[in-house]
Amino acid sequence: MPMLMPPKNGATVRMYRLGHGDCFLIAFERVGGERPYYVMIDCGYKPGSPNFLEHGMKIGEVVKHLHDSCGGHLDLVILTHEHQDHLNGIWKSSSPYFKDFEIEEAWVAWTEDPINSLANDLRERHKDQLLGILSARRELALSVGEEDPTVKRLDSLLGMELGGNKERPSLKAMLAAAEDPEKSVNKQSMKFIKEKADTRRGRQYCYPGRKPLSLEGTAGIRAFIFGPPESEELIVDEDPHPGEGFPQGQAFSFVAAARSPREERVSPFSRHYFVPRDVACQECQFFADHYGQDDKAADVSDRSEVAGDAPWRRIDDEWLYSAEDLAIKISEGINNTCLVVGFELPKSKKVLFFAADAQRGNWYSWKDLEFEDGGESVSARDLLSRAVFYKVGHHGSHNATLFGSADDEHPNLGWMGLGSAASEFTAMISAVNEWALGAGWVHPLPSIKAALIEKAHGRVFQIDENVPEKPSWVSAAEWKKFEDRSVFDELYFDWQVTDD
């Protein structure tokens, strides 16, 4: 199998089509004509989301392809954050997927730094929230059954936080991982990569707005760390503020899509006033007579007296359905702890921008972000204006690419790909749209996808679309330039950029 190669004086970006999730391999040219300098960013997918291989290649086979594409040697592994669809292709309890890789260096966000007090507080709080949600999930399942749609949905959301390759992790595994987060697949994946790197150049906890980081062995490639922000307020700031969000349309609200109809009805009473219906009716005749088991609606067509045990008299277990909303909030909080990186090519100063799953608070923190660069200062706005590549944030979610123009004060899509960068601005969306809609996520949001197509003149790769469609306003010559620097394979997409 041929190795992934960069063009002369340039780079090749590969997005693996392993399902709804992120797995990127970048090949940069190395000084001296030796093998390329390889960077991997994340490796994971959502269980149940389809890949696009005729023979149904599994994650282990995808990793084997990645291994052969870099010769089993990764100069740098970047793990953006602890979510299943970014990490579950790395570790498993027996024969980990990445056991045969050599890894020189690993980068993770400052939120993983064990000596950072805010990072430690965030991790402890996340653990407490997981335990609370698991408790509510367990009681809900006892009340309505394991196959209730909301219980299934909760399991999927909890799987995102804990990791693994099953659509519904076992309750035993979830409880064990929540009690001791180090047992989760996500934590084990992080640990596995960091320990491999520690035998060579080691790990680095990345903080935003510091000096650019050099990729040793390349001809001057540098990395600028944009996020996560060192602010708890911004980390929990998830959704666009007025004027910052793309139009969602009547049917494209994330919250509406994520919730089940029953979730809207939440009890106003504290938890300690709750008694399961079965217990109450068995132990107290009053409850059996007035709030009993009959779920059939009362027939009042003849104006007869309503039955004393009519179902509308009960509060039941509706309060438990709010656990799903809490699980969604936890997931989004983790997204704002994403490590966001921009790679700068040395001659042309073109930027390859990888936003992971960063949401509103992460984006907004770039507003005044400045980098120390040899006695001078480089702004995030300047770097984004030179972006020729954008790994679209959070699979194209409504709160992970902000709306606006180049003149707006808040960072947004309009800040990217300006001037000479506009002619080759290209985007990749790590989304499987039909599967995501079925799971309750609008990925990508149609208005964001449309804006990207317009801005990139159609140069938008998406995991579930085999070949981008040429827009009518784009010339054949311009489109051929794009096709000549691209590879459309059933397993991956490649895109090349030259440093000129």
N, C-alpha and C positions, 0 to 999 in steps of 0.2 A: 504494500500500500504506500503511495507517495506521501511524503511529509508536506505539511502546509508550508508554503514558501511566500515570502513577501516579494513585491516587485523591487527592482533596483532603486535604492533611495526611497523607500516607502514602507508600507505596512499592509497586511491583509487581515481583515476582521472576519471571523467565522461565527455564525450563530447556528448552533445545533437545533434541529427540529425534533427534540425528544418529547414534546408535549407542551402543555401550558406551564412554562417555567423558563429559567435563565441558565444558559450554558454557553459561554463565549470563549473562543480561543483566538488570540491575536499573535501574529508573527511579525516582529520588527526585524529590520536588517541589523546584523551584528557587524562590528568593526573587524576587518581582516578577512572577510569572506567566509568565516566559519558558519556553523549551523545558525539558524535564526535564533533570536531571543524570544522565548515564548511566554506569554502571559495568559493565564486562565482566570476568568471572572465567573465564579459560581458554577454549580453543576447540580441542577435539581429540576423537578417537574411535579405537577399535581397528579397524584394517582387517579386513574380513570380517564384522564385527558388523553386523546389519541395522538400518536405520532403519525408520520405520513410515509411509512415504509410498507411496501407491498407484502413483505414477509413478517411484519410485526416485530421488528427488532426491539429487544428489551434493553433496560437501562445499562445492564452489564456489558452488552454488546456495543452500545453507544460509547461507553467509557473506553472499551477496547479500541474502538476507532480513533477516539481522541488520543489515547496512548500512542498509537502508531503514527498519528499525524504530527506529534511532537517528539517522536523517538523516545517516549517515556520520560522525558526530562523537561520539567517546567522551571523556568528561571524565577517566575513570580506567580503566586496564587493569591487572588484577592477574593475574600469572602465578605460580601457586602452586609449581610445581616442574617439573623437566625430564623429563617422561615423555610418550611419544607420544600417549597418549589425552587429553592436556591441551593439546597444542601443535600437532599436525600440521594443523590447519585455518588456520594463520596464514601460513606461508611455503612457497614452492616456488621452484625455481631460475629459472623463467621466469614472469613476471607473478604475483608473490606474491598470495595471496588478500586480504591486507589493504592492498594498495597504495593504494587509494582512500580509506582512512580517515584522518580527522584525529584525533590522539590527544594530549590535553593532558598527561597524566601517567601514569607507569608505576610500579607497585610490584612488587618482587621480594623474596625473603627475603635475610637477611644472608649466607646461604651463597653468594650470588652476588657479594658485596662483594670487589673485587680487593685491598683493603688489609687484609682480615681474615686473619690467619695460619691460623686453624683452617679457615676456608673454603677457603683455597688448599691446605692439606694434604688436605682431604677430596676436592677435585677431582682432585688429582694421584694419590691412592690409587685413586680410581674409574677413572681412565684406565689405571693399571697392571692393575687387576683385569679390565677389559674386554679388554686385550691378551692376558692369560693365558687368558681364556675363549675368545677367538677362536682362539687357537693350539690349544687342546684341541678346539674345534669343527671346525677344519680337519682335524686328524688323525683325528678320529672319522669325518668324512665320507669321508675317503680309505679308511678301514678298512671301513665298513659301508654307504657310499653316501649320496648327497645326499637320497634319499627315505626314509631311516630315520626312524621317528617321533620319536626323540629329537633328531635333527638338525633336523627341522622345528620341534620344540618350542623348541630352543635359538635358532633363527632368530627365532621369535616373541618370545622374551624379550629377545633382543638388539635387535630392532626397537623394543621399548619404551624402551630406553635411548638409541637413536640417532635415532629418529623416522622420518617418512615415511608414505606412504599405501599401501604394499604389505604384504600379509600376510607375505611373506618377502623382506626386502631382499637384494640381491645380495651375494655374499661380497666383491666388489671394493668396493662402497659401504661395507660394514661395516668392512673393514680400513682404508679411507681415513679414516673417521670416528673410529675408535679411535686411529689414529696421530695424527690432528689433530682433536680433539673439536670445534674451531670449524667443521669441515665438516659436522657432523651437522645434521639437520633441526631437532632440538630446540634446539641452540645458535643456529642461524640464526634460528629463530623468536624466541627471546629477544632476540637482537641487533637484529632488525628492529623489534620493538616499542619497545625502549629508544631506538633511534636516532630513531624517529618522535617519541617523547615529548621527546627532547632538543632538538628544534627549538622546543618550547613551554615547558612548566613543568619538564620533565625527569623523571628517574627517582629513585626512593627505595629504599634498601636498608632493609628493615624488621626491627627487633629487638623481641623480646617484652618486655612489662612496662614500657615507657616511657610517656610521656604519650600520651593519645589523639590521633589525627590527625583534623583537621577536614577535611570535604569542602567546599572553598571554593565558595560560590554557593548552597549549600543553607541551610535554616533551622536550622542547628545539628546536622546529622548528624555523628556522630563514629565513628571506627573504632578498635577496640582490637586490637592484635596479640598473639595468644596464642602463636604458635610460628613457626618451629621453635625448640627449646631451644638455648641456648648451651652445650651439653654434648655431647661426643662419646659419652660413655657412654649418654646417653639417646637420641641419634640412632640408635645401633645396637641399641637395646632394642626389639624388634619385637613379640613375642607377649605376651599377657596373662599375668600371674603368677597363682598359685593364688587363686581367689576373685574374679578380675577379668573372666574370660571368660564369654561366653554359652555355654549348652550347645550342643555341636556335633552330637551324635547319632552313631549308628553310621557313617553314610555321609557325614559332613560335616566331615571333617578336611581343612584346606587342604593340608597337606603330603602326605597320602595322595592327594588329588585331583590335585596338581600333578606327582607323580612317575610315571614309567612303571615297570612291574614290573622292568625290567632295571636300573633305577637303583640298586636296593637293594644290588646286588652290586658292591662297590667293592674294587679290589685293595689289599692291605696293603703292596705294595712301592713303592718310590720310582720316579719316572718314568724315571730313567736305566737301570733294569733292563728296560725294556720294548723288545721288538722286534716289529714287525708280523708277523703269522703268515705272510703271503705271502713276505716277505723271508726269514724264518727257514727256511721249508721249501724255498725255492729255493736257498739258499746253504749249507745244512747238512743232510746226509742224516739225521743223528740226529733232528733236529726233524721231518723228513718222515716218518720211520719211527714216531716215538712221539707226535707232536703234530700229525698231518697234517690234510688238508683234509676228511676225511669227517665230516659233521655228523650222520650217522645214529646214533641211540642203539644201543648194543650189545645183541644178543639173548642173554640169559643164561638163557632158560627151560629149556634142556637142560643147564645148569650147565657149558657149554663155557667155554673160556678167553676172557677179555675181550680184544678187539683192542688191539694196542699203540698204535694211534692214536685210541683212543676219545675223543670230544669232551670228556668230563668231565676229561680230563687237562690241558686248556688253561686258562689264565687269560684269554687273548685280550685284548680291548680293553675289558673291563668297567670298568676304572678310569676310562675317559674319560666314562662316563655320570654321574660325579659333577659334571661341568661344569654340568649342568642345575641341580643343587642350588645351586651357587655363583652361577649367573645369577639364581636366585630370590632369594638373599640380597642381591645387589647391588640388585635392584629394590626390595626392602623397605627397604634402607638409604636409598635416595633418597626413599621415601615419608615417612620421618620428618624430611626436610628441608623439608616442606611449609610454606608460608605460610598460617597459620590466622588468620581475621579475624572479628570480631564487630562489626556495625554497630548503633549505638544511636540510636533515634529520640529527638528532643529533649524532647518533652512527656511522653509515657507512659513513656519509658525502656525500651521494648520493644527486644529484641535480635534481629537476624537473624544466625545463626551459620553460617559456612562453614568446614568442617573439612578441605576438600580430601581428601587421602589419608592424613592423619595417623594414625599407629599408636601403639602402647602408650607408647613413650618420650616422644613429643610430648604425648600426653594426660597422662601422669603429671607432666610439668613444670608443668602448670597448678595443681597441688595448692597451692603456696604463692605463686602468681603474684599480684603486686600492681601496680597502675597508679597513677602519680602524676597527681592530678587536682585542680589548684588548691589545693594545700596539704593535700589529703585523700588517702586511699588507697581504691581500688576493687579488690576481689578478683575473680579469675576465677570463683570460686564464686558471687558475687553476680550477675555478668553472666550466667552460664549459667542461674541461677534465673529470669532475666527473658527467656530465649530463647522467642520465639513461632515461630521458624522454625529448622530444622536441615537443612543440606545434609549428608546422611548420609556419614560418612567412608568413603573407599575403596570405593565402590559396595556398601556393606553387608558388607564382609569381616569375618571373625571377629575380627581384631585391630585394627579401626579404630573400634569403638564398645565401650566397656567396660561391663561389667555391674555393677550395684550399686544402692544406694538413696541418697536425699538425705542420709542420716546418715553414709555411708561417708567415710573420709578421702581415698580416691583419686577423682579425677574420673570420672564415669560418666554414663550416660543419665539416671539418677535425679536428678542435679543440675539437669537442664534443665526448663524449662517449669513452674515451681512457682507457687503462689498464683494471681493473676489471669491469669498467662500460660498457665496450664493449659487454659483454655477455648478458646484458639485455636492451641495448639501444633500445628504442621504440619511435615511432613518431605518431602524429595525425595530419591529414590534414583536415581543415574545409572547404572542397570544394565540389561543385557539378559540375563535369567537363563538361558534355554535355550542361547544362544550361549556364555555364560561357562562353564557346566557342561561343554560340549563342549571348551572351551579349557583346562579343568583348574582353573577358579576357581569357588568357591561364592559367587556374588554375586547377591543378598544371602543371607547365612546365614539359614535359616528362623526360627531362634529370635530373631534380631535383628529381622527383619521383623515377627514376631508381637508382639514387645515394642513396636515403634514403632506398630503398628496400635492396640494397647491404649492406649498413652500418648496418642496423637493422636486417639483416637476415630475411627479410620479415615481421617484426613486425611493419607494417605501417597501421594504421586505416585511412580510408577516408570516409566521410559522405555518399557518394553515392555508396559505395561498401560494401555489407553485411558482408562478412568475408574475411580477407586477404588470399591470396593464398600462400601456402607453397612453397618456392623456392626449386628447385631440389637438391641443395647442402646442404640443412638444414636437419639434421637427424630427424627422427620421435620423438625421445626422447626430443630433444631440442624444437621442435614445440609443443609437449604436455605441456611442462612447460609454454609456452606462452599461450596456450589455457586455461590452468587451472587457470591462473590469469586474464583471460579476460571474459567479457560478451558481446555477440553480439546480441543486441536487435534492433527491428525496430525503436525504439525511441531514443536509445542512445548506446554508447560503454563505457564499464568500463575497466579499467586496474589497477591492484594492484602492489604495490612495497613494499617490506619489508625492515626494517631498520636493516640489518644484513650484 
